[in-house]
Amino acid sequence: IKRENQFKFNKSKKILLILYSFIEMEDRTPDGYLDNFSINKIIFNSTNKYLKSLSKNLKKRNVIKALQETRYPALENSLKKEHKSLKFINIDIPFKKIINQYNLSIHFFIGTPFFESIYLNRPAIIIFDKKVNYRLNEKFLRFIQKFKENNICFESSIKAASFINKNYENLEDWWRS
């Protein structure tokens, strides 16, 4: 995949939401870590708040890419029930093969697709929940702080949506700043 030197906004491109869905199985986590069902619930609530906070025009521009197929796709089904017009991309299509087809990617978990977006110079936003992204060391948390200062990281999905509502047409300026 080719890394872009300069991102170019394209009005016909959409916003790609990366849906992390963790396998829901009964487990007991040590040290107070959340179980996968609880993580999926947080991701659903965050995604739902984000979508409900977008302008009507921008909400239509969101497409979801699920990263993990589970036997019981509760997270995907819940979002489909709540947002009937939401489109989902085939799970078998690799993220890095489609990222250049979108103006922006939204992530609810710090994972490989987020870093691929950054590496490929594609605008990305992480909606960061400490309960979901809990195993980060102090050095990495300094990067998170830099991401927050540059509006790449938000702790609130409502604030992320507000930022996108105000800046979507000017993504190039934001991303290059």
C-alpha positions in Angstrom: 0.0 0.0 0.0 1.3 3.4 -0.9 1.9 6.1 1.8 0.6 9.5 0.8 2.9 12.6 1.1 -0.1 14.9 1.3 -3.7 14.0 2.3 -6.3 15.4 -0.2 -9.9 15.8 1.0 -12.4 14.4 -1.5 -16.1 15.4 -1.0 -17.3 12.1 -2.5 -15.4 10.0 0.1 -16.9 9.0 3.4 -15.9 8.4 7.1 -14.8 4.9 8.1 -15.7 3.7 11.6 -13.5 0.9 12.8 -15.7 -1.4 15.0 -13.7 -3.5 17.4 -15.9 -6.4 18.6 -14.3 -8.7 21.1 -15.3 -12.3 21.4 -18.0 -12.6 24.1 -17.3 -15.6 26.2 -17.6 -16.2 29.8 -14.3 -15.3 31.5 -13.1 -13.8 34.8 -10.4 -11.3 34.3 -7.8 -10.8 37.0 -6.7 -7.4 38.5 -10.0 -5.7 37.8 -9.7 -5.7 34.0 -13.0 -5.6 32.1 -14.4 -8.7 30.4 -15.1 -8.6 26.7 -18.8 -8.2 27.1 -18.2 -5.0 29.2 -15.7 -3.7 26.6 -18.2 -4.3 23.8 -20.9 -2.5 25.7 -18.5 0.6 26.2 -17.7 0.5 22.5 -21.4 0.3 21.5 -22.3 3.2 23.8 -19.4 5.3 22.5 -20.2 4.5 18.9 -23.9 5.2 19.4 -23.2 8.6 21.1 -20.8 9.5 18.3 -23.4 8.7 15.6 -26.2 10.5 17.4 -24.0 13.6 17.9 -23.1 14.0 14.2 -25.0 16.3 11.9 -27.6 14.6 9.8 -25.5 15.0 6.6 -22.3 13.6 8.2 -24.1 10.7 9.9 -25.1 9.4 6.4 -21.4 9.5 5.4 -20.3 6.9 8.0 -19.6 3.3 7.1 -18.5 0.6 9.6 -15.7 -1.9 9.1 -16.0 -4.7 11.7 -12.6 -6.2 12.5 -13.6 -9.4 14.2 -16.4 -11.8 13.3 -17.9 -13.3 16.4 -20.4 -16.1 16.7 -22.9 -13.7 18.2 -22.4 -10.3 16.5 -24.3 -8.5 19.2 -22.3 -5.2 18.8 -23.0 -5.0 15.1 -26.6 -6.1 15.4 -27.2 -3.5 18.2 -25.9 -0.7 16.0 -27.9 -1.9 13.0 -31.1 -1.8 15.2 -30.3 1.7 16.5 -29.1 3.1 13.1 -31.0 1.4 10.4 -29.4 3.2 7.5 -25.8 2.4 8.7 -23.7 0.5 6.1 -21.3 -2.2 7.0 -18.3 -3.3 4.9 -17.5 -7.0 4.4 -15.4 -8.2 7.3 -13.1 -10.1 4.8 -11.8 -6.9 3.2 -8.5 -5.9 4.8 -8.4 -2.4 6.4 -5.3 -1.3 4.6 -6.9 -2.1 1.2 -9.8 0.3 1.8 -8.4 3.1 3.9 -7.5 5.3 0.9 -11.2 5.2 -0.1 -12.2 7.3 3.0 -11.4 10.9 4.1 -11.3 9.9 7.8 -11.2 6.9 10.0 -12.7 6.8 13.5 -11.3 4.3 16.0 -12.7 3.2 19.4 -9.7 1.1 20.4 -6.0 1.6 20.0 -5.0 -1.1 17.6 -3.1 -1.8 14.4 -5.6 0.0 12.1 -5.2 3.3 14.0 -1.4 3.1 13.6 -1.7 2.1 10.0 -3.8 5.2 9.4 -1.2 7.4 11.0 1.7 5.7 9.1 -0.2 6.1 5.8 -0.8 9.8 6.5 -4.6 9.3 6.5 -6.6 11.4 8.9 -7.7 9.4 12.0 -9.4 10.1 15.3 -9.3 7.8 18.3 -12.1 8.0 20.8 -10.1 6.9 23.9 -11.7 5.2 26.9 -9.2 4.3 29.6 -11.4 1.3 30.6 -11.0 -0.2 27.2 -7.4 0.8 26.5 -6.1 0.0 29.9 -2.7 -1.6 29.4 -0.7 1.4 28.4 2.5 2.5 30.0 3.4 6.1 31.0 5.6 6.7 27.9 2.8 5.8 25.6 0.3 8.0 27.5 2.5 11.0 26.6 1.8 10.2 23.0 -1.9 10.1 23.8 -1.6 13.5 25.3 0.0 14.8 22.1 -2.8 13.3 20.1 -5.3 15.1 22.4 -3.5 18.4 21.9 -3.8 17.9 18.1 -7.5 16.8 18.1 -6.5 13.3 17.1 -7.7 11.8 20.4 -10.9 12.5 22.3 -12.1 11.0 25.6 -15.7 11.9 24.6 -17.4 10.6 21.5 -19.7 13.7 21.7 -16.7 16.0 21.6 -15.2 14.0 18.7 -18.4 14.3 16.8 -18.6 18.0 17.5 -15.0 18.4 16.2 -15.9 16.5 13.0 -19.1 18.5 12.5 -17.1 21.7 12.6 -14.0 20.6 10.7 -15.0 17.9 8.2 -14.9 20.1 5.2 -11.4 21.4 6.3 -9.8 18.0 7.2 -6.7 18.9 5.1 -6.0 22.0 7.2 -6.4 20.1 10.4 -4.4 17.1 9.4 -1.5 19.2 8.1 -1.3 21.5 11.1 
